[in-house]
Amino acid sequence: MKKTTNALTASKLYCDVFGHNYKMTKKVTFHVKEYTCKCCKKQLTTDSNGKLTELTPKFQEINSVLAKIYSNKMMRMKKRRSFQTTAA
Ligand SMILES: [Zn+2]
């Protein structure tokens, strides 16, 4: 006999009834964030249209690339800003 009832299915049922309890777990860029449901651990991410979608391995890959570009950009912006303040 297979046991199908566990804590995860119970919290999933809770999510189905009351909705997911998403918490932001990672800020990828200014617009793209990753969320995880506190109950069933379902993961979501913001897609290119700004909508929430399931965090598939494909999106995890995209997000890690985006995060790299984003941190490089932020570093360049910081440098430029400090240059402007010293110039002015
Ligand atoms: Zn959930």
PDB file of the backbone (N, CA, C, O) and the ligand in Angstrom, with CONECT records:
HET     ZN  A 101       1
ATOM      1  N   MET A   1       0.836  -1.224   0.000  1.00  0.00           N
ATOM      2  CA  MET A   1       0.000   0.000   0.000  1.00  0.00           C
ATOM      3  C   MET A   1       0.865   1.266   0.000  1.00  0.00           C
ATOM      4  O   MET A   1       1.846   1.374   0.735  1.00  0.00           O
ATOM      5  N   LYS A   2       0.483   2.176  -0.812  1.00  0.00           N
ATOM      6  CA  LYS A   2       1.248   3.422  -0.890  1.00  0.00           C
ATOM      7  C   LYS A   2       0.617   4.502  -0.033  1.00  0.00           C
ATOM      8  O   LYS A   2      -0.591   4.738  -0.071  1.00  0.00           O
ATOM      9  N   LYS A   3       1.472   5.147   0.738  1.00  0.00           N
ATOM     10  CA  LYS A   3       0.963   6.213   1.593  1.00  0.00           C
ATOM     11  C   LYS A   3       1.032   7.543   0.838  1.00  0.00           C
ATOM     12  O   LYS A   3       2.119   8.010   0.498  1.00  0.00           O
ATOM     13  N   THR A   4      -0.090   8.130   0.587  1.00  0.00           N
ATOM     14  CA  THR A   4      -0.104   9.351  -0.222  1.00  0.00           C
ATOM     15  C   THR A   4      -0.243  10.614   0.623  1.00  0.00           C
ATOM     16  O   THR A   4       0.075  11.711   0.165  1.00  0.00           O
ATOM     17  N   THR A   5      -0.714  10.457   1.841  1.00  0.00           N
ATOM     18  CA  THR A   5      -0.919  11.639   2.680  1.00  0.00           C
ATOM     19  C   THR A   5       0.359  11.989   3.425  1.00  0.00           C
ATOM     20  O   THR A   5       0.882  11.180   4.192  1.00  0.00           O
ATOM     21  N   ASN A   6       0.859  13.197   3.195  1.00  0.00           N
ATOM     22  CA  ASN A   6       1.990  13.691   3.970  1.00  0.00           C
ATOM     23  C   ASN A   6       1.807  15.182   4.235  1.00  0.00           C
ATOM     24  O   ASN A   6       0.803  15.774   3.839  1.00  0.00           O
ATOM     25  N   ALA A   7       2.762  15.766   4.892  1.00  0.00           N
ATOM     26  CA  ALA A   7       2.649  17.185   5.265  1.00  0.00           C
ATOM     27  C   ALA A   7       2.525  18.081   4.049  1.00  0.00           C
ATOM     28  O   ALA A   7       1.801  19.077   4.068  1.00  0.00           O
ATOM     29  N   LEU A   8       3.243  17.717   2.983  1.00  0.00           N
ATOM     30  CA  LEU A   8       3.249  18.550   1.786  1.00  0.00           C
ATOM     31  C   LEU A   8       1.878  18.576   1.118  1.00  0.00           C
ATOM     32  O   LEU A   8       1.415  19.638   0.702  1.00  0.00           O
ATOM     33  N   THR A   9       1.229  17.427   1.011  1.00  0.00           N
ATOM     34  CA  THR A   9      -0.106  17.403   0.403  1.00  0.00           C
ATOM     35  C   THR A   9      -1.096  18.156   1.274  1.00  0.00           C
ATOM     36  O   THR A   9      -2.019  18.792   0.764  1.00  0.00           O
ATOM     37  N   ALA A  10      -0.910  18.089   2.585  1.00  0.00           N
ATOM     38  CA  ALA A  10      -1.795  18.799   3.498  1.00  0.00           C
ATOM     39  C   ALA A  10      -1.665  20.300   3.305  1.00  0.00           C
ATOM     40  O   ALA A  10      -2.671  21.008   3.246  1.00  0.00           O
ATOM     41  N   SER A  11      -0.421  20.798   3.203  1.00  0.00           N
ATOM     42  CA  SER A  11      -0.237  22.237   3.019  1.00  0.00           C
ATOM     43  C   SER A  11      -0.653  22.653   1.614  1.00  0.00           C
ATOM     44  O   SER A  11      -1.087  23.786   1.404  1.00  0.00           O
ATOM     45  N   LYS A  12      -0.522  21.745   0.653  1.00  0.00           N
ATOM     46  CA  LYS A  12      -0.961  22.033  -0.707  1.00  0.00           C
ATOM     47  C   LYS A  12      -2.469  22.215  -0.733  1.00  0.00           C
ATOM     48  O   LYS A  12      -2.997  23.085  -1.427  1.00  0.00           O
ATOM     49  N   LEU A  13      -3.141  21.387   0.028  1.00  0.00           N
ATOM     50  CA  LEU A  13      -4.590  21.483   0.144  1.00  0.00           C
ATOM     51  C   LEU A  13      -4.951  22.817   0.770  1.00  0.00           C
ATOM     52  O   LEU A  13      -5.900  23.479   0.349  1.00  0.00           O
ATOM     53  N   TYR A  14      -4.188  23.204   1.777  1.00  0.00           N
ATOM     54  CA  TYR A  14      -4.389  24.496   2.435  1.00  0.00           C
ATOM     55  C   TYR A  14      -4.233  25.620   1.407  1.00  0.00           C
ATOM     56  O   TYR A  14      -5.034  26.554   1.378  1.00  0.00           O
ATOM     57  N   CYS A  15      -3.205  25.527   0.569  1.00  0.00           N
ATOM     58  CA  CYS A  15      -2.947  26.539  -0.458  1.00  0.00           C
ATOM     59  C   CYS A  15      -4.089  26.598  -1.467  1.00  0.00           C
ATOM     60  O   CYS A  15      -4.495  27.675  -1.905  1.00  0.00           O
ATOM     61  N   ASP A  16      -4.603  25.417  -1.829  1.00  0.00           N
ATOM     62  CA  ASP A  16      -5.708  25.368  -2.793  1.00  0.00           C
ATOM     63  C   ASP A  16      -6.936  26.089  -2.251  1.00  0.00           C
ATOM     64  O   ASP A  16      -7.675  26.737  -2.992  1.00  0.00           O
ATOM     65  N   VAL A  17      -7.133  25.962  -0.949  1.00  0.00           N
ATOM     66  CA  VAL A  17      -8.317  26.560  -0.335  1.00  0.00           C
ATOM     67  C   VAL A  17      -8.099  28.038  -0.011  1.00  0.00           C
ATOM     68  O   VAL A  17      -8.936  28.881  -0.336  1.00  0.00           O
ATOM     69  N   PHE A  18      -6.975  28.345   0.627  1.00  0.00           N
ATOM     70  CA  PHE A  18      -6.749  29.715   1.120  1.00  0.00           C
ATOM     71  C   PHE A  18      -5.804  30.530   0.251  1.00  0.00           C
ATOM     72  O   PHE A  18      -5.654  31.733   0.466  1.00  0.00           O
ATOM     73  N   GLY A  19      -5.173  29.904  -0.714  1.00  0.00           N
ATOM     74  CA  GLY A  19      -4.211  30.604  -1.561  1.00  0.00           C
ATOM     75  C   GLY A  19      -2.804  30.457  -1.016  1.00  0.00           C
ATOM     76  O   GLY A  19      -2.610  30.205   0.173  1.00  0.00           O
ATOM     77  N   HIS A  20      -1.822  30.616  -1.893  1.00  0.00           N
ATOM     78  CA  HIS A  20      -0.424  30.456  -1.499  1.00  0.00           C
ATOM     79  C   HIS A  20       0.044  31.609  -0.618  1.00  0.00           C
ATOM     80  O   HIS A  20      -0.479  32.722  -0.678  1.00  0.00           O
ATOM     81  N   ASN A  21       1.024  31.309   0.182  1.00  0.00           N
ATOM     82  CA  ASN A  21       1.574  32.310   1.096  1.00  0.00           C
ATOM     83  C   ASN A  21       2.998  32.641   0.645  1.00  0.00           C
ATOM     84  O   ASN A  21       3.978  32.221   1.261  1.00  0.00           O
ATOM     85  N   TYR A  22       3.085  33.411  -0.454  1.00  0.00           N
ATOM     86  CA  TYR A  22       4.392  33.671  -1.060  1.00  0.00           C
ATOM     87  C   TYR A  22       5.221  34.683  -0.283  1.00  0.00           C
ATOM     88  O   TYR A  22       4.717  35.672   0.251  1.00  0.00           O
ATOM     89  N   LYS A  23       6.500  34.392  -0.246  1.00  0.00           N
ATOM     90  CA  LYS A  23       7.441  35.265   0.419  1.00  0.00           C
ATOM     91  C   LYS A  23       8.588  35.479  -0.561  1.00  0.00           C
ATOM     92  O   LYS A  23       9.023  34.526  -1.208  1.00  0.00           O
ATOM     93  N   MET A  24       9.086  36.707  -0.686  1.00  0.00           N
ATOM     94  CA  MET A  24      10.174  36.965  -1.608  1.00  0.00           C
ATOM     95  C   MET A  24      11.447  36.318  -1.080  1.00  0.00           C
ATOM     96  O   MET A  24      11.856  36.578   0.052  1.00  0.00           O
ATOM     97  N   THR A  25      12.071  35.481  -1.892  1.00  0.00           N
ATOM     98  CA  THR A  25      13.267  34.780  -1.438  1.00  0.00           C
ATOM     99  C   THR A  25      14.525  35.301  -2.116  1.00  0.00           C
ATOM    100  O   THR A  25      15.628  35.124  -1.600  1.00  0.00           O
ATOM    101  N   LYS A  26      14.366  35.942  -3.272  1.00  0.00           N
ATOM    102  CA  LYS A  26      15.551  36.396  -3.986  1.00  0.00           C
ATOM    103  C   LYS A  26      15.193  37.578  -4.868  1.00  0.00           C
ATOM    104  O   LYS A  26      14.192  37.559  -5.584  1.00  0.00           O
ATOM    105  N   LYS A  27      16.032  38.613  -4.805  1.00  0.00           N
ATOM    106  CA  LYS A  27      15.857  39.727  -5.713  1.00  0.00           C
ATOM    107  C   LYS A  27      16.865  39.540  -6.831  1.00  0.00           C
ATOM    108  O   LYS A  27      18.072  39.672  -6.627  1.00  0.00           O
ATOM    109  N   VAL A  28      16.356  39.230  -8.020  1.00  0.00           N
ATOM    110  CA  VAL A  28      17.242  38.970  -9.154  1.00  0.00           C
ATOM    111  C   VAL A  28      17.673  40.285  -9.781  1.00  0.00           C
ATOM    112  O   VAL A  28      18.868  40.553  -9.908  1.00  0.00           O
ATOM    113  N   THR A  29      16.713  41.101 -10.169  1.00  0.00           N
ATOM    114  CA  THR A  29      16.978  42.456 -10.656  1.00  0.00           C
ATOM    115  C   THR A  29      15.960  43.381 -10.005  1.00  0.00           C
ATOM    116  O   THR A  29      15.192  42.962  -9.139  1.00  0.00           O
ATOM    117  N   PHE A  30      15.958  44.631 -10.422  1.00  0.00           N
ATOM    118  CA  PHE A  30      15.007  45.594  -9.869  1.00  0.00           C
ATOM    119  C   PHE A  30      13.571  45.129 -10.133  1.00  0.00           C
ATOM    120  O   PHE A  30      12.686  45.367  -9.311  1.00  0.00           O
ATOM    121  N   HIS A  31      13.336  44.477 -11.255  1.00  0.00           N
ATOM    122  CA  HIS A  31      11.980  44.075 -11.635  1.00  0.00           C
ATOM    123  C   HIS A  31      11.710  42.593 -11.412  1.00  0.00           C
ATOM    124  O   HIS A  31      10.565  42.190 -11.206  1.00  0.00           O
ATOM    125  N   VAL A  32      12.763  41.784 -11.453  1.00  0.00           N
ATOM    126  CA  VAL A  32      12.574  40.337 -11.367  1.00  0.00           C
ATOM    127  C   VAL A  32      12.907  39.826  -9.968  1.00  0.00           C
ATOM    128  O   VAL A  32      14.000  40.058  -9.451  1.00  0.00           O
ATOM    129  N   LYS A  33      11.961  39.139  -9.376  1.00  0.00           N
ATOM    130  CA  LYS A  33      12.150  38.583  -8.041  1.00  0.00           C
ATOM    131  C   LYS A  33      11.694  37.137  -8.021  1.00  0.00           C
ATOM    132  O   LYS A  33      10.900  36.708  -8.858  1.00  0.00           O
ATOM    133  N   GLU A  34      12.212  36.391  -7.049  1.00  0.00           N
ATOM    134  CA  GLU A  34      11.763  35.017  -6.889  1.00  0.00           C
ATOM    135  C   GLU A  34      10.991  34.898  -5.582  1.00  0.00           C
ATOM    136  O   GLU A  34      11.350  35.500  -4.571  1.00  0.00           O
ATOM    137  N   TYR A  35       9.936  34.118  -5.625  1.00  0.00           N
ATOM    138  CA  TYR A  35       9.090  33.936  -4.454  1.00  0.00           C
ATOM    139  C   TYR A  35       8.948  32.457  -4.144  1.00  0.00           C
ATOM    140  O   TYR A  35       8.956  31.619  -5.047  1.00  0.00           O
ATOM    141  N   THR A  36       8.818  32.141  -2.865  1.00  0.00           N
ATOM    142  CA  THR A  36       8.560  30.765  -2.457  1.00  0.00           C
ATOM    143  C   THR A  36       7.361  30.758  -1.524  1.00  0.00           C
ATOM    144  O   THR A  36       7.246  31.605  -0.638  1.00  0.00           O
ATOM    145  N   CYS A  37       6.472  29.802  -1.728  1.00  0.00           N
ATOM    146  CA  CYS A  37       5.316  29.670  -0.848  1.00  0.00           C
ATOM    147  C   CYS A  37       5.777  29.050   0.462  1.00  0.00           C
ATOM    148  O   CYS A  37       6.461  28.026   0.476  1.00  0.00           O
ATOM    149  N   LYS A  38       5.393  29.682   1.555  1.00  0.00           N
ATOM    150  CA  LYS A  38       5.812  29.198   2.869  1.00  0.00           C
ATOM    151  C   LYS A  38       5.195  27.845   3.200  1.00  0.00           C
ATOM    152  O   LYS A  38       5.741  27.083   3.998  1.00  0.00           O
ATOM    153  N   CYS A  39       4.056  27.553   2.583  1.00  0.00           N
ATOM    154  CA  CYS A  39       3.347  26.308   2.898  1.00  0.00           C
ATOM    155  C   CYS A  39       3.838  25.129   2.067  1.00  0.00           C
ATOM    156  O   CYS A  39       4.294  24.129   2.620  1.00  0.00           O
ATOM    157  N   CYS A  40       3.747  25.241   0.731  1.00  0.00           N
ATOM    158  CA  CYS A  40       4.014  24.071  -0.117  1.00  0.00           C
ATOM    159  C   CYS A  40       5.344  24.177  -0.856  1.00  0.00           C
ATOM    160  O   CYS A  40       5.696  23.283  -1.626  1.00  0.00           O
ATOM    161  N   LYS A  41       6.096  25.276  -0.628  1.00  0.00           N
ATOM    162  CA  LYS A  41       7.426  25.477  -1.237  1.00  0.00           C
ATOM    163  C   LYS A  41       7.388  25.662  -2.747  1.00  0.00           C
ATOM    164  O   LYS A  41       8.410  25.526  -3.419  1.00  0.00           O
ATOM    165  N   LYS A  42       6.214  25.971  -3.279  1.00  0.00           N
ATOM    166  CA  LYS A  42       6.119  26.260  -4.711  1.00  0.00           C
ATOM    167  C   LYS A  42       6.862  27.560  -4.993  1.00  0.00           C
ATOM    168  O   LYS A  42       6.736  28.527  -4.242  1.00  0.00           O
ATOM    169  N   GLN A  43       7.639  27.581  -6.075  1.00  0.00           N
ATOM    170  CA  GLN A  43       8.436  28.764  -6.394  1.00  0.00           C
ATOM    171  C   GLN A  43       7.913  29.482  -7.625  1.00  0.00           C
ATOM    172  O   GLN A  43       7.534  28.870  -8.624  1.00  0.00           O
ATOM    173  N   LEU A  44       7.906  30.802  -7.516  1.00  0.00           N
ATOM    174  CA  LEU A  44       7.467  31.642  -8.621  1.00  0.00           C
ATOM    175  C   LEU A  44       8.560  32.633  -8.967  1.00  0.00           C
ATOM    176  O   LEU A  44       9.442  32.914  -8.156  1.00  0.00           O
ATOM    177  N   THR A  45       8.491  33.155 -10.176  1.00  0.00           N
ATOM    178  CA  THR A  45       9.398  34.221 -10.560  1.00  0.00           C
ATOM    179  C   THR A  45       8.663  35.200 -11.473  1.00  0.00           C
ATOM    180  O   THR A  45       7.608  34.880 -12.020  1.00  0.00           O
ATOM    181  N   THR A  46       9.220  36.373 -11.627  1.00  0.00           N
ATOM    182  CA  THR A  46       8.646  37.347 -12.540  1.00  0.00           C
ATOM    183  C   THR A  46       9.189  37.054 -13.934  1.00  0.00           C
ATOM    184  O   THR A  46      10.400  36.915 -14.108  1.00  0.00           O
ATOM    185  N   ASP A  47       8.319  36.959 -14.919  1.00  0.00           N
ATOM    186  CA  ASP A  47       8.813  36.735 -16.282  1.00  0.00           C
ATOM    187  C   ASP A  47       9.053  38.063 -16.992  1.00  0.00           C
ATOM    188  O   ASP A  47       8.901  39.129 -16.397  1.00  0.00           O
ATOM    189  N   SER A  48       9.432  37.990 -18.280  1.00  0.00           N
ATOM    190  CA  SER A  48       9.794  39.207 -19.014  1.00  0.00           C
ATOM    191  C   SER A  48       8.618  40.162 -19.181  1.00  0.00           C
ATOM    192  O   SER A  48       8.817  41.341 -19.471  1.00  0.00           O
ATOM    193  N   ASN A  49       7.400  39.669 -19.003  1.00  0.00           N
ATOM    194  CA  ASN A  49       6.228  40.538 -19.117  1.00  0.00           C
ATOM    195  C   ASN A  49       5.823  41.120 -17.765  1.00  0.00           C
ATOM    196  O   ASN A  49       4.819  41.825 -17.663  1.00  0.00           O
ATOM    197  N   GLY A  50       6.601  40.823 -16.737  1.00  0.00           N
ATOM    198  CA  GLY A  50       6.295  41.343 -15.410  1.00  0.00           C
ATOM    199  C   GLY A  50       5.232  40.545 -14.693  1.00  0.00           C
ATOM    200  O   GLY A  50       4.713  40.976 -13.664  1.00  0.00           O
ATOM    201  N   LYS A  51       4.899  39.365 -15.239  1.00  0.00           N
ATOM    202  CA  LYS A  51       3.885  38.527 -14.608  1.00  0.00           C
ATOM    203  C   LYS A  51       4.547  37.406 -13.834  1.00  0.00           C
ATOM    204  O   LYS A  51       5.671  37.006 -14.137  1.00  0.00           O
ATOM    205  N   LEU A  52       3.845  36.904 -12.834  1.00  0.00           N
ATOM    206  CA  LEU A  52       4.397  35.815 -12.043  1.00  0.00           C
ATOM    207  C   LEU A  52       4.179  34.490 -12.760  1.00  0.00           C
ATOM    208  O   LEU A  52       3.096  34.207 -13.272  1.00  0.00           O
ATOM    209  N   THR A  53       5.225  33.696 -12.781  1.00  0.00           N
ATOM    210  CA  THR A  53       5.144  32.393 -13.428  1.00  0.00           C
ATOM    211  C   THR A  53       5.920  31.381 -12.598  1.00  0.00           C
ATOM    212  O   THR A  53       6.749  31.757 -11.769  1.00  0.00           O
ATOM    213  N   GLU A  54       5.655  30.110 -12.817  1.00  0.00           N
ATOM    214  CA  GLU A  54       6.326  29.072 -12.045  1.00  0.00           C
ATOM    215  C   GLU A  54       7.832  29.084 -12.319  1.00  0.00           C
ATOM    216  O   GLU A  54       8.260  29.227 -13.464  1.00  0.00           O
ATOM    217  N   LEU A  55       8.625  28.933 -11.264  1.00  0.00           N
ATOM    218  CA  LEU A  55      10.080  28.962 -11.425  1.00  0.00           C
ATOM    219  C   LEU A  55      10.565  27.590 -11.885  1.00  0.00           C
ATOM    220  O   LEU A  55      10.820  26.692 -11.081  1.00  0.00           O
ATOM    221  N   THR A  56      10.683  27.462 -13.201  1.00  0.00           N
ATOM    222  CA  THR A  56      11.166  26.213 -13.797  1.00  0.00           C
ATOM    223  C   THR A  56      12.691  26.286 -13.893  1.00  0.00           C
ATOM    224  O   THR A  56      13.258  27.371 -13.764  1.00  0.00           O
ATOM    225  N   PRO A  57      13.371  25.147 -14.118  1.00  0.00           N
ATOM    226  CA  PRO A  57      14.838  25.190 -14.284  1.00  0.00           C
ATOM    227  C   PRO A  57      15.277  26.174 -15.362  1.00  0.00           C
ATOM    228  O   PRO A  57      16.345  26.778 -15.257  1.00  0.00           O
ATOM    229  N   LYS A  58      14.451  26.339 -16.406  1.00  0.00           N
ATOM    230  CA  LYS A  58      14.759  27.288 -17.480  1.00  0.00           C
ATOM    231  C   LYS A  58      14.792  28.719 -16.936  1.00  0.00           C
ATOM    232  O   LYS A  58      15.695  29.494 -17.251  1.00  0.00           O
ATOM    233  N   PHE A  59      13.794  29.055 -16.115  1.00  0.00           N
ATOM    234  CA  PHE A  59      13.752  30.391 -15.536  1.00  0.00           C
ATOM    235  C   PHE A  59      14.874  30.602 -14.525  1.00  0.00           C
ATOM    236  O   PHE A  59      15.402  31.707 -14.401  1.00  0.00           O
ATOM    237  N   GLN A  60      15.242  29.530 -13.795  1.00  0.00           N
ATOM    238  CA  GLN A  60      16.357  29.641 -12.854  1.00  0.00           C
ATOM    239  C   GLN A  60      17.632  30.016 -13.586  1.00  0.00           C
ATOM    240  O   GLN A  60      18.434  30.815 -13.102  1.00  0.00           O
ATOM    241  N   GLU A  61      17.809  29.418 -14.778  1.00  0.00           N
ATOM    242  CA  GLU A  61      18.965  29.699 -15.615  1.00  0.00           C
ATOM    243  C   GLU A  61      18.933  31.160 -16.080  1.00  0.00           C
ATOM    244  O   GLU A  61      19.926  31.879 -15.970  1.00  0.00           O
ATOM    245  N   ILE A  62      17.786  31.582 -16.595  1.00  0.00           N
ATOM    246  CA  ILE A  62      17.626  32.964 -17.065  1.00  0.00           C
ATOM    247  C   ILE A  62      17.900  33.935 -15.918  1.00  0.00           C
ATOM    248  O   ILE A  62      18.605  34.929 -16.096  1.00  0.00           O
ATOM    249  N   ASN A  63      17.345  33.645 -14.750  1.00  0.00           N
ATOM    250  CA  ASN A  63      17.508  34.535 -13.608  1.00  0.00           C
ATOM    251  C   ASN A  63      18.956  34.655 -13.152  1.00  0.00           C
ATOM    252  O   ASN A  63      19.387  35.733 -12.743  1.00  0.00           O
ATOM    253  N   SER A  64      19.713  33.558 -13.217  1.00  0.00           N
ATOM    254  CA  SER A  64      21.107  33.636 -12.787  1.00  0.00           C
ATOM    255  C   SER A  64      21.922  34.490 -13.748  1.00  0.00           C
ATOM    256  O   SER A  64      22.846  35.187 -13.329  1.00  0.00           O
ATOM    257  N   VAL A  65      21.583  34.439 -15.044  1.00  0.00           N
ATOM    258  CA  VAL A  65      22.237  35.297 -16.030  1.00  0.00           C
ATOM    259  C   VAL A  65      21.842  36.752 -15.786  1.00  0.00           C
ATOM    260  O   VAL A  65      22.687  37.647 -15.789  1.00  0.00           O
ATOM    261  N   LEU A  66      20.536  36.975 -15.574  1.00  0.00           N
ATOM    262  CA  LEU A  66      20.033  38.319 -15.302  1.00  0.00           C
ATOM    263  C   LEU A  66      20.701  38.918 -14.064  1.00  0.00           C
ATOM    264  O   LEU A  66      21.070  40.093 -14.056  1.00  0.00           O
ATOM    265  N   ALA A  67      20.850  38.109 -13.027  1.00  0.00           N
ATOM    266  CA  ALA A  67      21.450  38.579 -11.780  1.00  0.00           C
ATOM    267  C   ALA A  67      22.880  39.037 -11.997  1.00  0.00           C
ATOM    268  O   ALA A  67      23.319  40.025 -11.408  1.00  0.00           O
ATOM    269  N   LYS A  68      23.610  38.317 -12.849  1.00  0.00           N
ATOM    270  CA  LYS A  68      24.999  38.684 -13.153  1.00  0.00           C
ATOM    271  C   LYS A  68      25.056  40.027 -13.874  1.00  0.00           C
ATOM    272  O   LYS A  68      25.831  40.911 -13.508  1.00  0.00           O
ATOM    273  N   ILE A  69      24.212  40.166 -14.915  1.00  0.00           N
ATOM    274  CA  ILE A  69      24.149  41.415 -15.673  1.00  0.00           C
ATOM    275  C   ILE A  69      23.760  42.563 -14.749  1.00  0.00           C
ATOM    276  O   ILE A  69      24.341  43.647 -14.799  1.00  0.00           O
ATOM    277  N   TYR A  70      22.772  42.305 -13.911  1.00  0.00           N
ATOM    278  CA  TYR A  70      22.258  43.327 -13.003  1.00  0.00           C
ATOM    279  C   TYR A  70      23.342  43.804 -12.026  1.00  0.00           C
ATOM    280  O   TYR A  70      23.498  45.008 -11.821  1.00  0.00           O
ATOM    281  N   SER A  71      24.084  42.879 -11.429  1.00  0.00           N
ATOM    282  CA  SER A  71      25.097  43.298 -10.455  1.00  0.00           C
ATOM    283  C   SER A  71      26.235  44.051 -11.127  1.00  0.00           C
ATOM    284  O   SER A  71      26.812  44.961 -10.532  1.00  0.00           O
ATOM    285  N   ASN A  72      26.566  43.677 -12.374  1.00  0.00           N
ATOM    286  CA  ASN A  72      27.571  44.423 -13.132  1.00  0.00           C
ATOM    287  C   ASN A  72      27.103  45.843 -13.405  1.00  0.00           C
ATOM    288  O   ASN A  72      27.857  46.807 -13.269  1.00  0.00           O
ATOM    289  N   LYS A  73      25.825  45.946 -13.798  1.00  0.00           N
ATOM    290  CA  LYS A  73      25.240  47.242 -14.111  1.00  0.00           C
ATOM    291  C   LYS A  73      25.216  48.133 -12.868  1.00  0.00           C
ATOM    292  O   LYS A  73      25.555  49.314 -12.936  1.00  0.00           O
ATOM    293  N   MET A  74      24.815  47.558 -11.742  1.00  0.00           N
ATOM    294  CA  MET A  74      24.752  48.313 -10.504  1.00  0.00           C
ATOM    295  C   MET A  74      26.125  48.818 -10.097  1.00  0.00           C
ATOM    296  O   MET A  74      26.265  49.933  -9.593  1.00  0.00           O
ATOM    297  N   MET A  75      27.138  47.989 -10.320  1.00  0.00           N
ATOM    298  CA  MET A  75      28.499  48.370  -9.962  1.00  0.00           C
ATOM    299  C   MET A  75      28.969  49.543 -10.814  1.00  0.00           C
ATOM    300  O   MET A  75      29.599  50.480 -10.323  1.00  0.00           O
ATOM    301  N   ARG A  76      28.642  49.465 -12.121  1.00  0.00           N
ATOM    302  CA  ARG A  76      29.005  50.546 -13.032  1.00  0.00           C
ATOM    303  C   ARG A  76      28.279  51.847 -12.669  1.00  0.00           C
ATOM    304  O   ARG A  76      28.858  52.932 -12.724  1.00  0.00           O
ATOM    305  N   MET A  77      27.001  51.715 -12.299  1.00  0.00           N
ATOM    306  CA  MET A  77      26.213  52.883 -11.929  1.00  0.00           C
ATOM    307  C   MET A  77      26.793  53.558 -10.694  1.00  0.00           C
ATOM    308  O   MET A  77      26.862  54.785 -10.624  1.00  0.00           O
ATOM    309  N   LYS A  78      27.208  52.760  -9.726  1.00  0.00           N
ATOM    310  CA  LYS A  78      27.796  53.294  -8.499  1.00  0.00           C
ATOM    311  C   LYS A  78      29.069  54.069  -8.818  1.00  0.00           C
ATOM    312  O   LYS A  78      29.293  55.163  -8.300  1.00  0.00           O
ATOM    313  N   LYS A  79      29.896  53.487  -9.677  1.00  0.00           N
ATOM    314  CA  LYS A  79      31.147  54.135 -10.063  1.00  0.00           C
ATOM    315  C   LYS A  79      30.886  55.466 -10.734  1.00  0.00           C
ATOM    316  O   LYS A  79      31.524  56.475 -10.433  1.00  0.00           O
ATOM    317  N   ARG A  80      29.912  55.446 -11.671  1.00  0.00           N
ATOM    318  CA  ARG A  80      29.594  56.650 -12.408  1.00  0.00           C
ATOM    319  C   ARG A  80      29.073  57.746 -11.462  1.00  0.00           C
ATOM    320  O   ARG A  80      29.417  58.920 -11.598  1.00  0.00           O
ATOM    321  N   ARG A  81      28.230  57.326 -10.492  1.00  0.00           N
ATOM    322  CA  ARG A  81      27.637  58.274  -9.585  1.00  0.00           C
ATOM    323  C   ARG A  81      28.709  58.954  -8.715  1.00  0.00           C
ATOM    324  O   ARG A  81      28.664  60.163  -8.488  1.00  0.00           O
ATOM    325  N   SER A  82      29.655  58.165  -8.243  1.00  0.00           N
ATOM    326  CA  SER A  82      30.682  58.745  -7.392  1.00  0.00           C
ATOM    327  C   SER A  82      31.586  59.673  -8.183  1.00  0.00           C
ATOM    328  O   SER A  82      32.119  60.649  -7.655  1.00  0.00           O
ATOM    329  N   PHE A  83      31.752  59.341  -9.497  1.00  0.00           N
ATOM    330  CA  PHE A  83      32.536  60.204 -10.364  1.00  0.00           C
ATOM    331  C   PHE A  83      31.835  61.549 -10.539  1.00  0.00           C
ATOM    332  O   PHE A  83      32.472  62.601 -10.507  1.00  0.00           O
ATOM    333  N   GLN A  84      30.504  61.501 -10.726  1.00  0.00           N
ATOM    334  CA  GLN A  84      29.739  62.729 -10.915  1.00  0.00           C
ATOM    335  C   GLN A  84      29.786  63.634  -9.686  1.00  0.00           C
ATOM    336  O   GLN A  84      29.902  64.854  -9.805  1.00  0.00           O
ATOM    337  N   THR A  85      29.696  63.028  -8.517  1.00  0.00           N
ATOM    338  CA  THR A  85      29.687  63.858  -7.302  1.00  0.00           C
ATOM    339  C   THR A  85      31.042  64.522  -7.074  1.00  0.00           C
ATOM    340  O   THR A  85      31.123  65.651  -6.589  1.00  0.00           O
ATOM    341  N   THR A  86      32.123  63.787  -7.441  1.00  0.00           N
ATOM    342  CA  THR A  86      33.435  64.400  -7.254  1.00  0.00           C
ATOM    343  C   THR A  86      33.692  65.480  -8.291  1.00  0.00           C
ATOM    344  O   THR A  86      34.405  66.450  -8.034  1.00  0.00           O
ATOM    345  N   ALA A  87      33.091  65.295  -9.486  1.00  0.00           N
ATOM    346  CA  ALA A  87      33.267  66.270 -10.559  1.00  0.00           C
ATOM    347  C   ALA A  87      32.483  67.546 -10.280  1.00  0.00           C
ATOM    348  O   ALA A  87      32.913  68.645 -10.633  1.00  0.00           O
ATOM    349  N   ALA A  88      31.324  67.384  -9.638  1.00  0.00           N
ATOM    350  CA  ALA A  88      30.460  68.549  -9.396  1.00  0.00           C
ATOM    351  C   ALA A  88      30.781  69.272  -8.084  1.00  0.00           C
ATOM    352  O   ALA A  88      30.136  70.267  -7.753  1.00  0.00           O
TER     353      ALA A  88
HETATM  354 ZN    ZN A 101       1.491  27.113  -1.468  1.00  0.00          ZN2+
END
